[in-house]
């Protein structure tokens, strides 16, 4: 029997080949919140759902959960140790803090960007914040390094460095004297996250500027990077 509707068969085939790539994934939050005499915990852990690639979805969620729980355990451990020391040596104990928050900065075409911030206070002059990026590609089933976004052999690194240097030169007093030298050493492991406008490359506390300047972020617009991009962003 001849199929009189070949277009219907084509649509079905495309639906099987390209499932889930045309809509955003779901990202919700698991909250851990409590306070006792040693520590105050207020954590939001991202949970991804709605992916066709279920094995990678499970892998991504395990990674996000492990990262958060490992952080919490480490601050709890330090809290117990410092409390014992304060009792033994007679100095005041300061309540320790473990906080995490996240943003979904990009969620299109099977790619989700979730930078997670971990803030801890363990009794020093001030707390510390670390931002860890996660750029999940559910099409390929992997986390994307910076180089994965670009065509091989392209001059994307030079373009990114030039753009960051321009932004530093607009406010030079904010940065350490060697900030430009640090930026010029751009590596494939450089932290970044995606936004609808472009790629945000960032540097942690003390990397290129004093603590008071915070985490320094530099938006590189897609319009600048378009000739070098390999992925559809």
C-alpha positions, 0 to 999 in steps of 0.5 A, spaced: 500 500 500 502 506 498 503 512 503 499 517 500 501 522 506 509 522 505 509 529 509 506 526 515 511 520 515 517 526 514 514 530 520 514 524 524 521 522 523 523 529 524 520 529 531 523 522 533 530 525 531 529 532 534 525 531 540 526 536 546 530 541 542 525 546 540 523 548 547 526 550 554 527 545 559 525 546 566 529 548 572 526 548 579 529 548 586 530 544 592 531 548 598 535 546 604 534 551 610 536 550 618 539 554 623 543 551 630 548 554 635 554 552 630 551 554 623 546 557 619 544 554 612 540 557 606 541 553 600 537 552 593 539 546 589 537 546 581 533 540 579 533 540 571 527 536 568 523 535 562 529 533 558 529 527 552 536 525 554 534 522 561 541 519 562 544 526 562 539 529 565 540 524 571 548 526 571 547 533 571 542 533 577 547 528 581 553 533 579 549 539 582 546 536 588 553 533 590 557 539 589 552 543 593 552 537 599 559 537 599 560 544 600 555 544 606 558 538 609 565 542 609 562 548 612 559 544 617 566 540 618 569 547 619 564 549 624 564 543 629 572 544 629 572 552 630 567 551 635 571 546 639 577 550 638 573 556 641 571 552 647 578 550 648 582 557 647 576 561 650 575 566 644 568 567 641 565 563 636 562 566 630 556 563 627 558 559 621 554 560 614 553 556 608 549 559 602 548 557 595 543 560 590 543 560 582 540 563 576 538 560 569 541 565 565 540 561 558 535 556 556 534 555 549 535 549 544 537 544 549 543 548 552 542 550 559 546 555 563 546 555 570 551 559 574 551 557 582 554 561 587 556 558 594 557 563 600 561 561 606 562 565 612 567 561 617 569 567 622 574 571 618 574 578 617 568 577 611 565 571 607 567 568 601 563 567 595 565 562 589 561 562 583 561 555 579 558 555 572 554 549 569 553 550 561 549 543 559 548 541 552 543 536 552 544 535 545 551 532 546 550 530 553 556 534 556 558 540 559 561 545 554 568 548 555 569 555 552 572 552 546 566 547 545 562 553 543 567 555 537 570 553 530 576 549 531 582 554 529 578 560 530 581 566 533 575 567 538 580 567 544 584 573 541 577 576 540 574 575 547 581 578 550 581 584 546 573 585 549 575 584 556 581 589 556 577 594 553 572 594 558 578 593 564 581 600 561 574 603 562 575 603 569 582 601 570 582 603 578 578 598 580 583 592 578 590 590 580 596 592 576 597 585 573 589 584 571 590 585 563 596 580 564 592 575 567 586 576 562 591 575 556 592 568 559 585 566 557 585 558 558 579 553 555 577 552 563 576 559 564 569 560 567 563 563 563 556 562 562 551 564 557 546 569 556 541 571 551 545 577 549 552 573 549 557 570 553 559 572 560 566 571 562 568 572 569 574 572 574 573 570 582 574 574 588 582 577 588 583 574 581 584 581 577 581 585 583 580 587 590 575 583 594 571 589 595 570 589 587 567 583 587 566 577 582 568 581 575 564 579 569 565 581 562 559 580 557 562 578 550 556 580 545 554 574 540 554 579 535 562 580 536 563 572 536 558 570 531 563 569 525 567 564 530 561 560 533 560 553 532 554 552 536 547 555 534 546 560 540 
